[in-house]
Amino acid sequence: MRPPPTDLEPIALFHARPGNMALRDAQDLMAWPFFSLAKSRRITPIDFRMGEVAIRVEATVEHGMATIWDADILIWAASQIVDARDNGLRTSRMMAATPHEILTFIGRGTSAREYQLLKAALDRLQSTTVATSIRQPTERRMHRFSWINEWKERVDNRGRQLGIELVLPDWFYAGIMVDAFVLTIDRAYFDLTGGIERWLYRLVRKHGGRQAHGWSFDLRHLHVKSGSLSAYKRFAFEVRGIVRRQSLPGYRLVLGISQAGGPLLTFKASHRDPFSRFGKTRATEDNL
């Protein structure tokens, strides 16, 4: 396995590959609050601390904070990189693709409006800054980055559009390539329309995995972990709606009462192995 290039090494361009492939998500992004869950512009930072994990996410007034819908682009990038790696191909954190390739992969339309929305999402990913202690030797050491270091529209010598080029941060790329912290997710994830709904699916997939007896979380703990600006009552109302609809693909959710008397959300796989059709990719996935 080739380590990610250092800042002193030239970065080779990795062209996105066509065709259907399994969706992969980065586990760190699934487990912690890195994105706005609202469709309206968020400027208020996420300032989260739990145990040894510290996360600070800041946005600009011009673009606002990167949203959980913008994170679909990072799912596309992770899926491309892991699939290429598993097929013995050289990868890079500098990626090139057409808007059509990205939009169709993440289940969006391909109209001119969708292209403009894609560019706005890239702007938010580039302008949102993150500082985190995750995967650092000590809590006091923080890794600072943007979700996309830079991006540009590519043109030929006649000015004709060739697509988009972007550079992923070392922190994200290393988590996929070196530490292999990825999980396969259901393509129906892209059909989920609510921010809390999408965030909850990713958390459930990360923690529930394939464990026969599922997993449980105190609802107030979930509210804190979401990084949402919604009041707890509104958050709990949204979660109850998700439980009522049973809208998370591959999982069944139940609301109960904890021993302390508070609301408890329990989730487990609704069938034996919802991801077996994709095969095994890494040992870190198989042990969850």
Steps between C-alpha positions, in 0.01 A plus 500: 500500500648832395489775765342833405743748342659765718466869420846488337404228251321571172144375509395287203153561359251218562220486244165375632405160365161436334267217588304379800692447823420458868451815704763555768484751782779611733435370851622814677249706303223255592572504872557868581335840431683653205215644288198723525177298503291795382418604144508864605838671522686433824769737625506395867807277556481141618702483821491141624691320775444148627774311683820536299316611186496870420346648183468863394328574167482859375324654203525819299218750472522488121448126456380361834598166650531184291182294539436128527373517139831653392671201666357284217797625295737355761310168484551507123872569549544226762312250282717579200827477695417174680370333183814598308725383784320166522553455126874562532497849350699801613290760682552862593338772705494715184191385311347588164146427385216649303205654685282238331706217652477643851132597481381165364705309758340689789148468362450857379369639176730634229331828409679835489347581839641181654841593359478840672396331826799266467735796468341664806554175694867493394535860618357410842727198531802712410417795727392298807794451736540211745729452798490160670695280740375182327793282390747733673750373763356717778184702555702821503626443146244607242498431126362796304367474145215573261293219348637599160838674487419655164289440192476635149315456173719341233503628141697411188713742299185613318316579821268199480390347830679178596359457850604566857829450682522494880755426770398310813670569836765264638285424807211368292718315247713334769188380681395318184833377365730448798265433790226352277222646716218443250165324499267402218166681510167443329436695179153581637683741734490759221119481506484619863386862500536615862827614653444321831377195307820486294721559803318230697542243221874559488528472878289184507706344220824588682397369843238238413701330228411132486466443873215258567367681806528851359598811692333754727548872560348738751303754298652800679846359430405472132385862498838617630688274258308628199633855529153619396383851584145366550368504854484159666118485476514565126778244459302238696192575286705439182640173634152376597388570145791298362413211732136516394591497128780240539677681219862398566593234239609169650422585864208492740471764771311478830445770762494384861592614849847469653566381856540865596151572368599695187410425137723234343544434128585140408590389149607178332526356151160408360649196322808289550758680286374797294841548336601143410434562131798737491744240633776565755727797450716544808553331834383813679162464331467128562548527876218748560 
